[in-house]
Amino acid sequence: MTTAQFTKVPATPRWRPLPEWTPLPETCTCAPCNRYTCGHCRHDQCEDCGMCAMSPCLCWCEYGLGFAPSDCPPDGPMFWLGGHHANWLSTWNVPMCVSRNTLVGMARLPRAAESWMCDSGAFTEIDRNGAWTVSPLQYVRDLYRFRDEIGRMHWAGPQDTMCEPDMVAKTGLSVARHIDLTVGNFIDLMSIDDSLAIYPTVQGWKVPDYVRCVEEYERRGIDLKAFPWVGVGSVCRRTNVRDVYAILSTLADMGLRLHGYGLKGDALATCAEFLASADSLAWSADARWAATKTGPLPECVGKHKSCSNCIRWAMRWRERIIASVRSPRQTTLCLKAEPGQDRPWHPLAITPGHLVDWH
């Protein structure tokens, strides 16, 4: 390949513009085994995880991914890209969220090339079994293994119990009991090893439920304000953004630094001001849906029918999310609360393209 080929700015796909691209250095002293097929090298990554041209890693040049993934905004939420394949931890090179269920059965774990968070896999556990079948001690042992063998595990969620109506039906318990189990499990985990980076989660279905959960933590001697992040559960499958907004704004008003579990793109953009951290795997479902309408990305035609496991789709979706949480939000006057509501709401359903702050 010529120098001109290395420095050529990649063409913009017709379906969506790429972010601004900066050419990588044209020369490198790394050995050929640490280079991509295009000839470029990612120094830090290669030295850490040992990936080479035979791996599924993609260079940032036009012959690979096409751009360098953006950093999370310093004044916005930390974003963890959801992934359902363990090896992506060593090849995708962005902060990721991977479930315990993905990792626990593996004889050999990958080495992480970037910081990541471990989701407990609570939804799958409750959905399949109607209760947790993994003891707190076993869960802690699994986290020890992930921390030591994968490395760079920034934090992990607890074994919470979701409060969606279908999850309550699965367990046969009440929302109040789910809240009690969530708080009790965190205390159990801390009693095993309080130095392990497990951050608490608040659960509920309606706003008062979440407030009650916070109060239950306080009653049991847990100061949620002392944690870098406090997870907010039972929000990922909500289709009404106003419900998510009401929950997150209420908890943020209580002085908590929030992590939104599994938020969709609209909820992330609308509620970014209330979040210190968030994760989402929604890109994969978006790719599956798009495959039925338009097929895969142009550069992926002939490689796969759907981009639901595609780094190109995932990274471009991530770029849109990072851009949306950086966008300035329109300030609006406070609206009068409707009967039965405990706080006013801006009519996003009428103007879905506007991102607003509530004051």
DRENFIKE-882747 format. One record per residue (C-alpha): residue in three letters; chain; x, y, z. Coordinates in steps of 0.2 Angstrom, whole numbers, plus 5000, padded with zeros to 4 digits. Example, Ala and Ser with C-alpha at 12.3 -4.5 7.8 and 13.67 -1.06 7.14 Angstrom:
<rs>
ala A 5062 4978 5039 .
ser A 5068 4995 5036 .
</rs>
This chain:
<rs>
met A 5000 5000 5000 .
thr A 5006 5017 4996 .
thr A 5007 5032 5008 .
ala A 4993 5040 4999 .
gln A 4982 5026 5003 .
phe A 4986 5027 5021 .
thr A 4982 5045 5023 .
lys A 4966 5046 5011 .
val A 4951 5051 5021 .
pro A 4938 5037 5020 .
ala A 4923 5039 5010 .
thr A 4907 5043 5019 .
pro A 4893 5030 5018 .
arg A 4877 5035 5010 .
trp A 4867 5029 5025 .
arg A 4875 5039 5039 .
pro A 4890 5051 5040 .
leu A 4906 5046 5049 .
pro A 4913 5057 5063 .
glu A 4928 5068 5059 .
trp A 4943 5056 5055 .
thr A 4962 5059 5059 .
pro A 4974 5049 5049 .
leu A 4985 5037 5060 .
pro A 5004 5039 5059 .
glu A 5012 5032 5043 .
thr A 5027 5024 5051 .
cys A 5028 5012 5065 .
thr A 5043 5002 5073 .
cys A 5032 4988 5079 .
ala A 5035 4970 5072 .
pro A 5024 4964 5058 .
cys A 5016 4952 5069 .
asn A 5009 4966 5079 .
arg A 5001 4975 5064 .
tyr A 4984 4974 5055 .
thr A 4983 4968 5038 .
cys A 4983 4986 5032 .
gly A 5000 4989 5040 .
his A 4994 5000 5054 .
cys A 4998 4996 5073 .
arg A 4989 5000 5089 .
his A 5003 5001 5101 .
asp A 4995 5000 5118 .
gln A 4982 4987 5112 .
cys A 4995 4976 5104 .
glu A 5007 4977 5119 .
asp A 4993 4973 5131 .
cys A 4982 4959 5123 .
gly A 4994 4952 5110 .
met A 4982 4953 5095 .
cys A 4989 4953 5078 .
ala A 4983 4953 5060 .
met A 4975 4936 5062 .
ser A 4963 4942 5075 .
pro A 4946 4950 5072 .
cys A 4953 4967 5077 .
leu A 4949 4981 5066 .
cys A 4961 4996 5062 .
trp A 4954 5013 5063 .
cys A 4959 5017 5045 .
glu A 4948 5017 5030 .
tyr A 4952 4999 5027 .
gly A 4945 4994 5044 .
leu A 4933 5003 5055 .
gly A 4935 5020 5047 .
phe A 4937 5031 5062 .
ala A 4944 5032 5080 .
pro A 4930 5029 5093 .
ser A 4926 5044 5103 .
asp A 4930 5046 5121 .
cys A 4915 5048 5133 .
pro A 4912 5067 5136 .
pro A 4921 5073 5152 .
asp A 4905 5082 5158 .
gly A 4893 5068 5153 .
pro A 4889 5050 5157 .
met A 4902 5037 5156 .
phe A 4895 5025 5142 .
trp A 4898 5006 5142 .
leu A 4894 4998 5126 .
gly A 4885 4981 5129 .
gly A 4892 4965 5122 .
his A 4887 4947 5121 .
his A 4903 4939 5116 .
ala A 4917 4938 5128 .
asn A 4931 4940 5115 .
trp A 4925 4958 5111 .
leu A 4933 4963 5127 .
ser A 4950 4960 5120 .
thr A 4946 4967 5102 .
trp A 4934 4981 5103 .
asn A 4944 4993 5113 .
val A 4930 5004 5121 .
pro A 4923 5003 5138 .
met A 4911 4988 5138 .
cys A 4897 4980 5148 .
val A 4897 4961 5148 .
ser A 4886 4949 5158 .
arg A 4892 4936 5170 .
asn A 4881 4924 5160 .
thr A 4892 4926 5145 .
leu A 4908 4923 5154 .
val A 4905 4910 5168 .
gly A 4905 4895 5157 .
met A 4922 4899 5148 .
ala A 4937 4888 5152 .
arg A 4948 4902 5145 .
leu A 4944 4920 5147 .
pro A 4950 4934 5136 .
arg A 4961 4948 5142 .
ala A 4952 4965 5142 .
ala A 4960 4979 5131 .
glu A 4950 4992 5140 .
ser A 4940 4995 5156 .
trp A 4924 4985 5157 .
met A 4909 4982 5169 .
cys A 4901 4966 5174 .
asp A 4882 4964 5173 .
ser A 4876 4951 5185 .
gly A 4864 4944 5172 .
ala A 4849 4946 5184 .
phe A 4836 4947 5170 .
thr A 4841 4930 5163 .
glu A 4842 4922 5180 .
ile A 4825 4928 5186 .
asp A 4817 4925 5169 .
arg A 4823 4907 5168 .
asn A 4822 4901 5186 .
gly A 4810 4913 5195 .
ala A 4823 4916 5208 .
trp A 4842 4918 5210 .
thr A 4850 4901 5209 .
val A 4868 4908 5211 .
ser A 4873 4911 5229 .
pro A 4881 4927 5234 .
leu A 4897 4918 5238 .
gln A 4898 4910 5221 .
tyr A 4895 4926 5213 .
val A 4909 4934 5222 .
arg A 4920 4920 5217 .
asp A 4915 4922 5199 .
leu A 4920 4941 5200 .
tyr A 4937 4937 5208 .
arg A 4940 4926 5193 .
phe A 4935 4939 5180 .
arg A 4945 4952 5189 .
asp A 4961 4942 5189 .
glu A 4960 4933 5173 .
ile A 4951 4946 5162 .
gly A 4958 4961 5170 .
arg A 4952 4979 5170 .
met A 4936 4975 5178 .
his A 4930 4993 5184 .
trp A 4915 4987 5193 .
ala A 4901 4975 5194 .
gly A 4882 4975 5198 .
pro A 4874 4966 5212 .
gln A 4862 4951 5211 .
asp A 4847 4962 5211 .
thr A 4829 4957 5208 .
met A 4819 4967 5194 .
cys A 4802 4974 5197 .
glu A 4794 4973 5180 .
pro A 4776 4966 5181 .
asp A 4782 4950 5172 .
met A 4796 4948 5183 .
val A 4785 4950 5198 .
ala A 4774 4937 5191 .
lys A 4789 4925 5188 .
thr A 4793 4925 5207 .
gly A 4776 4927 5214 .
leu A 4782 4940 5226 .
ser A 4777 4958 5228 .
val A 4787 4973 5222 .
ala A 4791 4977 5240 .
arg A 4798 4960 5243 .
his A 4809 4962 5227 .
ile A 4816 4978 5234 .
asp A 4820 4969 5251 .
leu A 4829 4955 5242 .
thr A 4839 4968 5231 .
val A 4845 4977 5247 .
gly A 4848 4962 5257 .
asn A 4859 4954 5243 .
phe A 4870 4969 5242 .
ile A 4873 4968 5261 .
asp A 4877 4950 5259 .
leu A 4889 4953 5245 .
met A 4898 4967 5256 .
ser A 4899 4955 5271 .
ile A 4909 4943 5260 .
asp A 4921 4956 5253 .
asp A 4917 4975 5255 .
ser A 4933 4979 5245 .
leu A 4926 4972 5229 .
ala A 4920 4985 5217 .
ile A 4901 4980 5218 .
tyr A 4890 4995 5217 .
pro A 4872 4995 5224 .
thr A 4856 4995 5213 .
val A 4840 5003 5217 .
gln A 4824 4994 5211 .
gly A 4806 4998 5209 .
trp A 4792 5000 5196 .
lys A 4784 5017 5201 .
val A 4793 5032 5207 .
pro A 4788 5029 5225 .
asp A 4795 5012 5225 .
tyr A 4813 5018 5220 .
val A 4812 5031 5234 .
arg A 4807 5017 5246 .
cys A 4822 5007 5240 .
val A 4834 5021 5244 .
glu A 4826 5023 5261 .
glu A 4828 5005 5264 .
tyr A 4847 5006 5260 .
glu A 4848 5020 5273 .
arg A 4838 5011 5286 .
arg A 4851 4997 5284 .
gly A 4866 5008 5286 .
ile A 4871 5010 5268 .
asp A 4875 5027 5262 .
leu A 4871 5027 5243 .
lys A 4879 5044 5241 .
ala A 4896 5037 5246 .
phe A 4897 5026 5230 .
pro A 4904 5032 5213 .
trp A 4888 5025 5205 .
val A 4871 5018 5210 .
gly A 4863 5007 5197 .
val A 4845 5010 5192 .
gly A 4836 4994 5188 .
ser A 4819 4990 5179 .
val A 4821 5004 5166 .
cys A 4829 4995 5151 .
arg A 4812 4988 5144 .
arg A 4801 5003 5147 .
thr A 4794 5010 5131 .
asn A 4788 5027 5138 .
val A 4803 5039 5140 .
arg A 4793 5050 5153 .
asp A 4793 5036 5165 .
val A 4812 5034 5164 .
tyr A 4813 5053 5166 .
ala A 4803 5054 5181 .
ile A 4812 5040 5190 .
leu A 4830 5046 5186 .
ser A 4826 5064 5189 .
thr A 4819 5060 5206 .
leu A 4834 5049 5211 .
ala A 4846 5062 5205 .
asp A 4837 5075 5216 .
met A 4841 5064 5230 .
gly A 4860 5067 5227 .
leu A 4864 5050 5219 .
arg A 4876 5047 5205 .
leu A 4866 5036 5194 .
his A 4870 5022 5182 .
gly A 4856 5018 5170 .
tyr A 4855 4999 5166 .
gly A 4851 4995 5148 .
leu A 4844 5012 5143 .
lys A 4838 5014 5125 .
gly A 4845 5028 5114 .
asp A 4830 5040 5116 .
ala A 4830 5038 5135 .
leu A 4849 5040 5136 .
ala A 4848 5057 5126 .
thr A 4834 5063 5136 .
cys A 4840 5059 5153 .
ala A 4859 5061 5151 .
glu A 4859 5076 5163 .
phe A 4854 5064 5177 .
leu A 4866 5050 5173 .
ala A 4884 5048 5178 .
ser A 4885 5031 5169 .
ala A 4875 5020 5157 .
asp A 4876 5005 5147 .
ser A 4866 4998 5132 .
leu A 4866 4983 5121 .
ala A 4852 4991 5111 .
trp A 4863 4992 5095 .
ser A 4862 4974 5092 .
ala A 4843 4974 5092 .
asp A 4843 4989 5081 .
ala A 4854 4980 5068 .
arg A 4843 4965 5068 .
trp A 4828 4976 5064 .
ala A 4837 4985 5051 .
ala A 4842 4969 5043 .
thr A 4824 4965 5039 .
lys A 4822 4982 5031 .
thr A 4838 4987 5022 .
gly A 4850 4973 5025 .
pro A 4868 4975 5033 .
leu A 4879 4990 5031 .
pro A 4886 4992 5013 .
glu A 4903 4986 5018 .
cys A 4896 4971 5026 .
val A 4886 4964 5011 .
gly A 4892 4946 5008 .
lys A 4900 4945 5025 .
his A 4884 4943 5035 .
lys A 4865 4945 5033 .
ser A 4863 4955 5050 .
cys A 4875 4967 5059 .
ser A 4869 4961 5076 .
asn A 4887 4955 5080 .
cys A 4896 4968 5069 .
ile A 4909 4980 5076 .
arg A 4906 4992 5062 .
trp A 4888 4994 5067 .
ala A 4891 4994 5085 .
met A 4904 5008 5085 .
arg A 4894 5019 5073 .
trp A 4879 5017 5085 .
arg A 4890 5021 5099 .
glu A 4896 5037 5090 .
arg A 4878 5043 5089 .
ile A 4875 5039 5107 .
ile A 4891 5049 5112 .
ala A 4885 5063 5101 .
ser A 4868 5064 5108 .
val A 4873 5065 5126 .
arg A 4885 5079 5122 .
ser A 4871 5089 5113 .
pro A 4865 5105 5122 .
arg A 4847 5103 5129 .
gln A 4833 5115 5127 .
thr A 4827 5124 5143 .
thr A 4809 5124 5145 .
leu A 4797 5132 5158 .
cys A 4790 5121 5171 .
leu A 4773 5114 5166 .
lys A 4759 5111 5178 .
ala A 4758 5093 5184 .
glu A 4743 5083 5178 .
pro A 4731 5075 5190 .
gly A 4739 5059 5198 .
gln A 4757 5065 5193 .
asp A 4769 5070 5207 .
arg A 4780 5081 5195 .
pro A 4777 5090 5179 .
trp A 4782 5083 5162 .
his A 4787 5091 5145 .
pro A 4777 5083 5131 .
leu A 4791 5074 5122 .
ala A 4778 5064 5113 .
ile A 4773 5080 5103 .
thr A 4791 5085 5100 .
pro A 4802 5070 5100 .
gly A 4816 5078 5092 .
his A 4820 5090 5106 .
leu A 4830 5086 5121 .
val A 4824 5096 5136 .
asp A 4829 5100 5154 .
trp A 4816 5101 5168 .
his A 4818 5114 5181 .
</rs>
